């Protein structure tokens, strides 16, 4: 199952991160800020009005140096670049001679945080992903759901201590053979094998899992927090922003990834293989994790036709900024019967050459352990672990886990929804009778809700959007959950999701649909936070907004929420704001619904729209 099965296709390269960072600041921390509960851009603790757009943008620029706001002019776009297929594995080891090797990998997403003040809910909204080129060896898939960050390790590379440079993150998505997945093998042995598996009813399509790490800011890999050189870089950016023009400042990361099979029962949005979770043990010779030392992070395991595969793509920390791996000596893969048994069996040794930087880059961190079928069968009932040469237990299996079907869920105030989790037992969907507790990550509520799984291994929790809010929910299985979880929560080990409730803003919906009202209560919000919008549409220009009315209506349609080009990029458009905007544009609710149901799509005059960007339309 998953990318740990064969065939595998490995890739690596880089990704650019270009989000607007101003909304990472709450109104209590910066003059130019964001209120995630009310979905308002904030200037000096008050919602921005149309007359304050310029002041907000200037305050955001002033915060580049004073608050570390490293990208107030971002585009949100996050493309892969210099990313290519490095090799394949059909079950006989790494093969770099397959004709698919060196083919480019194409992806562009919009980076949006569901909970903008933190780093645990980043999402990549996108439309498609491609491996290879048209007319050649190629995989092309259409998005089912946005990609969400998982298993962020804040101690992956302590040497790279510039903003989020210390961290690594795992991402996963899948593409369905029933929804436009294309596999064009030509003479690629790997793609021929992959396409042949699509005839299997148990195979749903293709899975892609990748890890991003070694993030660099200001295009300078030597910077560190608070250093004279980082302050100089921020000062230079601030000067460029003040000089005018459009000045995005993307960060960039390295990435490694794997393409494999998506089987029935595999989770779409995150790894559901056997989870060997981090003990947070101190690595010998380094500071403790609490003091900023490196952490051996959660890994995943799966039985294959050749033995056992370990996904160490997000596991071994980096020694330095060059991303060499920390030498942990010879590791031991162990297995033990479930408690109260105490005997531990050594299954295999893993030496440095299997997890060092060269091995990591060659096979995206996947390590294959050859085992006979009898041993593999025994391991199905035992708990796996990873132990260092000095006896340090770095990873211990958590056999029963509850994974949310949606890592980030958006609802409107007043609406109800079902938060559903799938329980996995040693990497396979569980059955009935497992207790699951859902509790508030921030410990604002001392107790949690508990449900019991049905025959399908799923449990659902009803939630109500009572007010604008962002809530992190944590899921624990068994009779003794940690309540409240509070500071003991870690994204490496705990399963979680975020619920974002968008306020109803009924008072805004009831406003007369005048330009002043729609600018003050809807468009000035986006115009302030995202100066990049000026390159496409001047949101402070009434005639231009009216000229683009049909396009704006389409881009803000809730039906297009998952699309790459949804507007606003942050997805924080409330129901009341949408109502006022549509009333202003002449698309009231009834007219809007009727036109959406019409068989013919509205025709768009591209030339007229293009000219509207350059000249004022005639009355």
C-alpha positions as CSV (number, residue, x, y, z in Angstrom):
1,X,0.0,0.0,0.0
2,X,0.9,3.7,-0.5
3,X,4.2,5.0,-1.9
4,X,6.0,2.3,0.2
5,X,4.7,-0.4,-2.2
6,X,6.2,-1.0,-5.6
7,X,6.5,0.5,-8.2
8,X,8.0,3.7,-6.8
9,X,9.0,6.8,-8.7
10,X,11.4,9.2,-6.9
11,X,11.7,12.9,-7.5
12,X,13.5,15.9,-5.9
13,X,14.0,19.6,-6.5
14,X,12.9,22.9,-4.9
15,X,9.8,24.8,-4.1
16,X,9.3,28.6,-3.7
17,X,7.1,30.0,-1.0
18,X,5.5,33.3,-1.7
19,X,2.7,33.9,0.8
20,X,1.6,37.3,2.1
21,X,2.9,37.2,5.6
22,X,1.1,40.2,7.1
23,X,-1.9,38.1,8.2
24,X,0.4,36.0,10.4
25,X,0.2,38.8,13.0
26,X,-2.7,39.3,15.4
27,X,-4.0,42.8,16.2
28,X,-2.3,42.6,19.6
29,X,1.1,42.1,18.1
30,X,1.4,44.6,15.2
31,X,-0.2,47.7,13.7
32,X,-0.9,46.0,10.4
33,X,-2.5,42.7,11.4
34,X,-5.3,40.3,10.9
35,X,-8.3,39.2,13.0
36,X,-8.7,35.5,12.2
37,X,-12.1,35.3,14.1
38,X,-13.7,38.2,12.2
39,X,-11.7,37.8,8.9
40,X,-10.8,41.5,9.0
41,X,-7.6,43.2,8.1
42,X,-6.7,45.3,11.1
43,X,-4.8,48.6,11.4
44,X,-4.1,49.8,14.9
45,X,-6.6,47.3,16.3
46,X,-9.5,48.4,14.1
47,X,-10.9,47.0,10.8
48,X,-9.4,48.7,7.8
49,X,-11.6,51.1,5.9
50,X,-11.2,52.1,2.3
51,X,-9.4,55.3,3.2
52,X,-6.8,53.4,5.2
53,X,-5.6,50.9,2.5
54,X,-2.5,52.9,1.8
55,X,-1.8,53.3,5.5
56,X,-2.2,49.6,6.1
57,X,0.2,48.8,3.3
58,X,2.8,51.2,4.6
59,X,2.5,49.8,8.1
60,X,3.0,46.3,6.7
61,X,6.2,47.6,5.0
62,X,7.4,49.2,8.3
63,X,7.0,45.8,10.0
64,X,9.5,44.1,7.7
65,X,12.3,45.0,10.0
66,X,10.5,45.7,13.2
67,X,8.3,42.6,13.2
68,X,10.0,40.2,10.8
69,X,7.2,40.5,8.2
70,X,9.4,39.1,5.4
71,X,6.9,39.2,2.5
72,X,4.1,41.8,2.6
73,X,4.0,41.8,-1.2
74,X,3.7,38.1,-1.8
75,X,1.6,36.4,-4.5
76,X,0.8,33.3,-2.5
77,X,2.1,31.2,-5.4
78,X,4.3,28.2,-4.6
79,X,5.7,26.5,-7.7
80,X,8.1,23.5,-7.9
81,X,11.3,24.5,-9.8
82,X,14.3,22.5,-10.9
83,X,12.3,19.4,-9.9
84,X,12.7,16.2,-11.7
85,X,12.4,12.4,-11.6
86,X,15.6,10.9,-10.1
87,X,14.9,7.2,-10.4
88,X,12.4,4.4,-10.0
89,X,12.2,1.1,-8.1
90,X,10.2,-1.8,-9.4
91,X,11.2,-4.0,-6.4
92,X,14.8,-4.7,-7.3
93,X,16.4,-1.5,-6.0
94,X,17.0,2.0,-7.4
95,X,17.1,2.3,-11.2
96,X,18.2,5.5,-12.7
97,X,18.2,4.3,-16.3
98,X,14.5,4.2,-16.8
99,X,13.4,6.5,-19.5
100,X,11.2,8.4,-17.0
101,X,14.4,9.5,-15.1
102,X,15.2,13.3,-15.5
103,X,11.7,14.1,-16.6
104,X,10.4,17.4,-15.1
105,X,7.8,17.6,-12.3
106,X,5.3,20.5,-12.5
107,X,3.2,21.9,-9.7
108,X,2.0,25.3,-8.6
109,X,-0.1,25.9,-5.6
110,X,-1.5,28.8,-3.5
111,X,-0.1,28.6,0.1
112,X,-2.9,29.5,2.5
113,X,-3.0,28.9,6.3
114,X,-6.3,27.8,7.7
115,X,-5.2,29.2,11.1
116,X,-2.9,32.1,10.0
117,X,-1.2,32.7,13.3
118,X,0.5,29.3,13.4
119,X,2.3,26.9,11.2
120,X,0.2,23.7,11.7
121,X,-2.5,24.3,9.1
122,X,-0.7,25.3,5.8
123,X,-2.5,24.3,2.7
124,X,-1.6,24.2,-1.0
125,X,-4.7,24.9,-3.2
126,X,-4.0,23.7,-6.7
127,X,-5.7,22.4,-9.9
128,X,-3.4,19.7,-11.2
129,X,0.1,18.1,-11.0
130,X,2.3,16.6,-13.7
131,X,5.3,14.4,-14.0
132,X,6.9,14.4,-17.4
133,X,5.8,16.3,-20.5
134,X,2.9,16.0,-23.0
135,X,3.9,13.7,-25.8
136,X,6.4,11.8,-23.7
137,X,6.4,9.7,-20.5
138,X,3.9,11.3,-18.2
139,X,1.7,11.2,-15.2
140,X,-1.0,13.9,-15.0
141,X,-3.5,14.2,-12.2
142,X,-6.4,16.5,-11.4
143,X,-6.8,17.7,-7.8
144,X,-9.3,15.9,-5.6
145,X,-8.6,18.0,-2.5
146,X,-6.1,20.6,-1.4
147,X,-2.8,19.4,0.1
148,X,-2.2,20.1,3.8
149,X,1.0,20.1,5.8
150,X,1.5,17.2,8.2
151,X,4.1,16.0,10.7
152,X,6.0,19.3,10.8
153,X,9.3,18.8,12.6
154,X,10.5,22.1,14.3
155,X,13.8,20.4,15.1
156,X,14.7,19.0,11.7
157,X,17.7,21.3,11.1
158,X,18.6,23.5,14.2
159,X,21.6,24.9,12.3
160,X,19.3,26.6,9.7
161,X,17.9,28.9,12.3
162,X,16.2,31.5,10.1
163,X,12.4,31.8,10.7
164,X,11.1,28.3,9.6
165,X,14.4,27.1,8.3
166,X,14.7,24.7,11.2
167,X,11.6,22.8,10.1
168,X,10.7,20.0,7.7
169,X,7.2,19.2,6.6
170,X,5.4,16.2,4.9
171,X,2.7,16.7,2.3
172,X,0.5,14.1,0.5
173,X,-2.1,14.0,-2.2
174,X,-3.7,11.4,-4.4
175,X,-5.1,11.4,-8.0
176,X,-8.0,9.2,-8.9
177,X,-8.1,6.9,-12.0
178,X,-11.8,7.5,-12.0
179,X,-11.3,11.3,-12.4
180,X,-9.0,12.1,-15.2
181,X,-5.7,10.5,-14.1
182,X,-3.5,10.0,-17.1
183,X,-0.5,7.7,-17.3
184,X,1.4,7.7,-20.6
185,X,4.1,5.1,-20.3
186,X,5.8,5.1,-23.7
187,X,8.9,3.0,-23.1
188,X,9.1,3.6,-19.3
189,X,9.2,0.3,-17.4
190,X,8.0,2.1,-14.2
191,X,5.1,3.7,-15.9
192,X,4.1,0.5,-17.7
193,X,4.0,-1.2,-14.3
194,X,2.2,1.6,-12.7
195,X,-0.5,1.7,-15.4
196,X,-0.9,-2.1,-15.2
197,X,-1.8,-1.8,-11.5
198,X,-4.7,0.6,-12.4
199,X,-6.7,-2.5,-13.6
200,X,-6.8,-3.7,-10.0
201,X,-10.1,-2.8,-8.3
202,X,-8.2,-2.3,-5.1
203,X,-6.1,0.5,-6.7
204,X,-7.8,3.9,-6.7
205,X,-5.1,5.8,-8.5
206,X,-1.8,7.4,-7.7
207,X,-0.4,8.7,-4.5
208,X,2.2,11.5,-4.2
209,X,4.1,12.2,-0.9
210,X,6.8,14.7,-0.6
211,X,8.8,16.5,2.2
212,X,10.1,20.1,2.1
213,X,13.1,21.1,4.2
214,X,16.1,23.6,4.4
215,X,14.1,26.7,3.9
216,X,16.1,29.8,2.8
217,X,15.0,33.4,3.1
218,X,16.1,36.5,1.2
219,X,17.9,34.2,-1.2
220,X,20.7,33.8,1.3
221,X,21.3,30.4,2.9
222,X,23.7,31.9,5.5
223,X,21.1,34.1,7.4
224,X,20.0,33.4,11.0
225,X,17.5,35.0,13.2
226,X,18.5,38.4,14.7
227,X,21.9,38.5,12.9
228,X,23.3,41.7,11.4
229,X,23.1,40.1,8.0
230,X,19.4,39.2,8.3
231,X,18.6,42.7,9.6
232,X,20.5,44.1,6.6
233,X,18.5,41.9,4.2
234,X,15.2,43.1,5.8
235,X,16.4,46.7,5.6
236,X,17.2,46.3,1.9
237,X,13.8,44.8,1.2
238,X,12.1,47.5,3.1
239,X,13.9,50.1,1.1
240,X,12.8,48.4,-2.2
241,X,9.2,48.3,-1.0
242,X,9.3,52.0,0.0
243,X,10.7,52.9,-3.4
244,X,7.5,51.5,-5.0
245,X,6.7,48.8,-7.5
246,X,5.8,45.3,-6.8
247,X,8.4,43.5,-4.6
248,X,7.6,39.9,-3.7
249,X,10.2,38.1,-1.6
250,X,9.7,34.3,-1.8
251,X,11.5,31.8,0.4
252,X,12.6,28.5,-1.1
253,X,13.0,24.9,0.2
254,X,14.5,21.7,-1.0
255,X,12.1,18.8,-1.5
256,X,12.2,15.0,-2.0
257,X,9.2,12.9,-3.0
258,X,7.8,9.6,-4.2
259,X,5.0,8.6,-6.5
260,X,3.3,5.2,-5.9
261,X,0.0,3.4,-5.7
262,X,-3.1,4.8,-3.9
263,X,-5.0,1.7,-2.7
264,X,-8.4,1.4,-1.2
265,X,-8.1,2.1,2.5
266,X,-5.2,4.5,2.2
267,X,-5.8,8.0,3.5
268,X,-5.9,10.7,0.8
269,X,-4.4,13.5,2.8
270,X,-1.7,12.1,5.0
271,X,0.4,9.0,5.7
272,X,-1.8,6.2,7.1
273,X,1.0,3.5,7.1
274,X,2.2,2.1,10.4
275,X,3.3,5.1,12.5
276,X,6.6,4.9,14.4
277,X,6.2,8.1,16.5
278,X,9.0,10.2,17.9
279,X,9.9,9.7,21.6
280,X,11.6,13.1,21.5
281,X,14.7,11.5,22.9
282,X,17.9,13.6,23.0
283,X,20.4,12.8,20.3
284,X,23.8,12.0,22.0
285,X,26.2,14.9,21.7
286,X,23.5,17.6,21.1
287,X,21.3,19.8,23.2
288,X,18.0,18.3,24.3
289,X,15.0,19.0,22.1
290,X,13.7,21.5,24.7
291,X,17.0,23.4,24.2
292,X,16.7,23.4,20.4
293,X,18.5,20.1,19.7
294,X,17.7,17.9,16.7
295,X,14.8,15.4,16.9
296,X,14.5,12.0,15.2
297,X,11.0,12.4,13.9
298,X,8.0,10.2,13.2
299,X,8.5,7.5,10.4
300,X,6.2,5.1,8.7
301,X,6.4,1.4,7.8
302,X,4.7,-0.9,5.4
303,X,5.1,-4.6,4.4
304,X,6.1,-5.1,0.8
305,X,6.7,-8.1,-1.4
306,X,10.4,-7.8,-0.5
307,X,10.1,-7.3,3.3
308,X,9.5,-4.1,5.1
309,X,9.7,-0.5,3.8
310,X,10.5,2.4,6.1
311,X,9.6,6.0,5.1
312,X,12.4,8.1,6.7
313,X,11.8,11.1,4.4
314,X,11.0,13.3,7.4
315,X,12.8,11.4,10.1
316,X,16.6,11.9,10.3
317,X,17.6,15.5,11.3
318,X,20.2,17.5,9.5
319,X,23.7,18.1,10.9
320,X,24.3,21.4,9.1
321,X,23.0,23.9,6.6
322,X,24.3,21.7,3.8
323,X,21.7,19.1,4.9
324,X,24.1,16.3,5.8
325,X,22.4,13.9,8.1
326,X,23.2,13.5,11.8
327,X,25.2,10.3,12.3
328,X,23.1,8.2,14.7
329,X,25.4,5.2,14.3
330,X,23.9,1.9,13.4
331,X,20.1,1.9,14.1
332,X,18.2,-1.2,15.0
333,X,14.7,-2.0,13.9
334,X,12.9,-3.8,16.8
335,X,9.6,-5.5,17.3
336,X,7.8,-6.4,20.5
337,X,4.5,-8.0,21.4
338,X,1.9,-5.5,22.6
339,X,2.0,-4.7,26.4
340,X,2.2,-6.2,28.9
341,X,4.9,-8.3,27.1
342,X,8.4,-6.9,27.6
343,X,10.5,-9.0,25.2
344,X,12.0,-7.0,22.3
345,X,13.4,-8.7,19.2
346,X,16.0,-7.2,16.9
347,X,14.7,-7.5,13.3
348,X,17.4,-5.6,11.3
349,X,20.3,-3.2,11.4
350,X,20.3,0.1,9.6
351,X,23.7,1.6,9.0
352,X,24.6,5.2,8.2
353,X,24.9,4.5,4.5
354,X,21.2,3.7,4.4
355,X,20.0,7.0,5.9
356,X,22.7,9.5,5.1
357,X,22.2,12.5,2.8
358,X,23.2,10.6,-0.4
359,X,20.8,7.7,0.4
360,X,18.1,10.2,1.4
361,X,18.3,12.1,-1.9
362,X,18.5,9.0,-4.0
363,X,15.4,7.3,-2.7
364,X,13.5,10.1,-1.0
365,X,14.3,8.7,2.4
366,X,12.7,5.3,1.9
367,X,14.7,2.4,3.3
368,X,13.9,-1.2,2.3
369,X,14.6,-4.0,4.8
370,X,14.7,-7.4,3.2
371,X,12.7,-9.9,5.3
372,X,11.2,-13.4,4.6
373,X,7.5,-13.7,4.4
374,X,7.3,-15.5,7.7
375,X,9.0,-12.7,9.6
376,X,6.8,-10.1,7.8
377,X,3.7,-12.0,8.9
378,X,4.9,-12.0,12.5
379,X,5.5,-8.3,12.4
380,X,1.8,-7.7,11.6
381,X,1.0,-8.4,15.2
382,X,4.0,-6.7,16.9
383,X,4.9,-3.1,17.7
384,X,7.9,-1.7,15.7
385,X,10.6,0.6,17.0
386,X,13.9,2.2,16.1
387,X,16.7,2.1,18.7
388,X,20.1,3.8,18.5
389,X,23.4,2.1,19.0
390,X,23.6,3.3,22.6
391,X,20.2,1.9,23.4
392,X,18.3,5.2,22.9
393,X,14.7,4.5,21.8
394,X,14.0,7.1,19.1
395,X,10.8,5.8,17.6
396,X,8.0,3.6,19.0
397,X,4.9,2.4,17.1
398,X,1.6,3.9,17.9
399,X,-0.6,1.0,16.7
400,X,-4.0,2.6,16.8
401,X,-4.5,6.1,15.3
402,X,-7.5,8.2,14.3
403,X,-6.9,10.3,11.2
404,X,-9.3,13.1,10.1
405,X,-10.7,12.8,6.6
406,X,-10.3,16.6,6.2
407,X,-7.2,18.2,7.8
408,X,-8.8,21.6,7.5
409,X,-12.6,22.2,7.4
410,X,-14.3,25.5,6.7
411,X,-17.9,26.2,7.6
412,X,-20.1,29.3,7.9
413,X,-21.4,30.5,11.3
414,X,-24.7,28.8,12.1
415,X,-23.9,25.8,10.0
416,X,-23.3,22.3,11.3
417,X,-20.8,19.7,10.0
418,X,-19.5,16.3,10.8
419,X,-15.9,15.9,11.7
420,X,-15.1,12.3,10.6
421,X,-12.0,10.2,11.5
422,X,-10.8,6.9,10.1
423,X,-9.2,4.6,12.7
424,X,-6.1,2.7,11.5
425,X,-4.6,-0.3,13.3
426,X,-1.0,-0.9,12.3
427,X,-1.6,0.9,9.0
428,X,-4.9,-0.9,8.1
429,X,-8.4,0.5,8.4
430,X,-9.8,-0.6,11.8
431,X,-13.3,-1.9,12.7
432,X,-16.0,-1.3,15.2
433,X,-15.7,-0.6,18.9
434,X,-12.7,1.8,19.0
435,X,-13.1,4.7,21.3
436,X,-12.0,8.1,19.8
437,X,-11.8,11.3,21.8
438,X,-11.8,14.7,20.1
439,X,-10.5,17.5,22.3
440,X,-9.5,21.2,21.9
441,X,-5.8,21.6,21.1
442,X,-5.6,24.9,22.9
443,X,-7.1,23.3,26.1
444,X,-9.8,26.0,26.1
445,X,-12.2,23.2,26.9
446,X,-11.0,20.8,29.7
447,X,-12.9,17.8,28.4
448,X,-13.5,16.3,25.0
449,X,-16.2,14.5,23.0
450,X,-16.0,10.8,22.7
451,X,-17.4,8.5,20.0
452,X,-17.0,4.8,19.1
453,X,-16.2,3.6,15.6
454,X,-18.7,1.7,13.5
455,X,-18.0,-1.3,11.4
456,X,-16.1,0.8,8.9
457,X,-13.7,2.0,11.5
458,X,-15.0,5.5,11.4
459,X,-16.3,7.9,14.0
460,X,-18.0,11.2,13.5
461,X,-18.4,14.2,15.7
462,X,-21.1,16.9,15.1
463,X,-19.8,20.5,15.3
464,X,-21.7,23.7,15.2
465,X,-20.2,27.0,14.0
466,X,-21.5,29.2,16.8
467,X,-19.2,32.2,16.0
468,X,-16.3,33.2,13.9
469,X,-13.4,31.1,15.2
470,X,-10.5,28.8,14.4
471,X,-10.3,25.7,16.5
472,X,-7.7,22.9,16.5
473,X,-9.0,19.5,17.3
474,X,-6.9,16.6,18.5
475,X,-7.9,12.9,18.2
476,X,-6.9,10.2,20.7
477,X,-7.9,6.5,20.7
478,X,-8.5,4.3,23.7
479,X,-9.8,4.7,27.3
480,X,-7.2,7.1,28.7
481,X,-6.9,10.2,26.5
482,X,-4.7,13.1,27.7
483,X,-7.2,15.9,28.7
484,X,-6.7,18.7,28.2
485,X,-3.9,18.0,25.8
486,X,-2.5,21.6,25.9
487,X,1.2,21.9,25.6
488,X,1.8,18.2,25.4
489,X,0.5,18.3,21.8
490,X,3.0,17.8,19.0
491,X,2.2,17.6,15.3
492,X,4.8,14.9,14.9
493,X,2.8,12.4,16.9
494,X,-0.7,13.6,17.5
495,X,-3.4,13.5,14.8
496,X,-5.4,16.7,14.5
497,X,-7.4,19.0,12.3
498,X,-8.5,22.6,12.2
499,X,-12.1,23.9,12.0
500,X,-12.4,27.4,10.6
501,X,-15.8,29.1,11.2
502,X,-16.3,32.1,9.0
503,X,-18.6,34.7,10.7
504,X,-22.0,35.2,9.2
505,X,-21.7,39.0,8.9
506,X,-25.5,39.4,8.6
507,X,-25.2,43.1,9.3
508,X,-22.9,43.4,6.2
509,X,-25.3,41.5,4.0
510,X,-28.1,43.9,5.0
511,X,-26.2,47.0,3.9
512,X,-27.3,48.9,0.8
513,X,-25.2,47.7,-2.1
514,X,-23.3,51.0,-2.7
515,X,-19.7,51.3,-3.8
516,X,-18.7,52.8,-0.4
517,X,-20.2,49.9,1.5
518,X,-18.8,47.1,-0.7
519,X,-15.4,48.8,-0.8
520,X,-15.3,49.4,3.0
521,X,-16.7,46.1,4.1
522,X,-15.4,43.7,1.5
523,X,-12.8,44.8,-1.0
524,X,-10.7,47.1,1.2
525,X,-9.9,44.0,3.3
526,X,-8.3,42.2,0.3
527,X,-6.9,45.4,-1.1
528,X,-5.0,46.0,2.1
529,X,-3.7,42.6,2.8
530,X,-2.7,41.5,-0.7
531,X,-1.1,44.3,-2.8
532,X,-0.4,41.7,-5.4
533,X,-4.1,42.1,-6.5
534,X,-3.1,45.4,-8.1
535,X,-1.4,43.5,-10.8
536,X,-4.6,42.0,-11.9
537,X,-7.5,44.1,-10.6
538,X,-7.5,47.4,-8.8
539,X,-10.0,46.7,-6.0
540,X,-10.3,50.4,-5.2
541,X,-11.5,51.3,-8.7
542,X,-15.3,51.0,-8.9
543,X,-15.5,51.0,-12.7
544,X,-12.9,48.3,-13.0
545,X,-14.6,46.2,-10.4
546,X,-17.9,46.5,-12.2
547,X,-16.2,45.7,-15.6
548,X,-14.9,42.5,-14.1
549,X,-18.2,41.7,-12.3
550,X,-18.9,38.3,-13.9
551,X,-15.3,37.2,-13.4
552,X,-15.3,38.2,-9.7
553,X,-18.6,36.5,-9.2
554,X,-17.2,33.3,-10.7
555,X,-14.0,33.4,-8.7
556,X,-15.8,34.0,-5.4
557,X,-18.4,31.2,-6.0
558,X,-18.4,28.8,-3.1
559,X,-18.5,26.0,-5.7
560,X,-15.0,27.1,-6.7
561,X,-13.6,27.1,-3.2
562,X,-11.0,24.4,-3.9
563,X,-9.8,26.0,-7.2
564,X,-6.3,27.5,-7.6
565,X,-7.8,30.9,-8.6
566,X,-10.5,31.2,-6.0
567,X,-10.9,34.8,-4.7
568,X,-9.8,35.9,-2.1
569,X,-6.8,33.6,-2.0
570,X,-7.1,33.3,1.8
571,X,-10.6,31.8,1.4
572,X,-11.8,34.2,4.2
573,X,-14.9,35.5,2.4
574,X,-17.9,35.5,4.7
575,X,-21.5,34.8,3.7
576,X,-22.5,38.4,4.5
577,X,-19.6,39.8,2.5
578,X,-20.4,37.7,-0.5
579,X,-24.1,38.7,-0.4
580,X,-23.2,42.4,-0.3
581,X,-20.7,42.0,-3.1
582,X,-23.1,40.1,-5.4
583,X,-25.9,42.6,-4.7
584,X,-23.5,45.4,-5.7
585,X,-22.5,43.6,-8.9
586,X,-26.1,42.9,-9.8
587,X,-26.0,39.2,-9.0
588,X,-28.5,38.9,-6.1
589,X,-29.0,35.4,-4.7
590,X,-31.9,34.5,-6.9
591,X,-30.3,35.8,-10.1
592,X,-27.0,34.2,-9.2
593,X,-28.6,30.8,-8.6
594,X,-30.6,30.9,-11.8
595,X,-27.6,31.9,-13.9
596,X,-25.5,29.2,-12.4
597,X,-28.1,26.6,-13.3
598,X,-28.3,27.8,-16.9
599,X,-27.0,25.3,-19.4
600,X,-24.8,27.7,-21.3
601,X,-21.8,29.3,-19.6
602,X,-21.7,33.1,-19.7
603,X,-19.5,34.5,-22.5
604,X,-16.6,36.7,-21.4
605,X,-15.3,39.5,-23.7
606,X,-11.6,39.1,-23.1
607,X,-10.7,42.1,-25.1
608,X,-13.0,44.3,-23.2
609,X,-11.7,43.0,-19.9
610,X,-8.1,43.5,-21.0
611,X,-8.9,47.2,-22.0
612,X,-10.6,47.7,-18.7
613,X,-7.2,47.3,-17.1
614,X,-5.8,50.2,-19.1
615,X,-8.6,52.7,-19.7
616,X,-11.6,53.9,-17.8
617,X,-14.8,52.4,-19.4
618,X,-17.3,54.7,-20.9
619,X,-20.6,55.3,-19.0
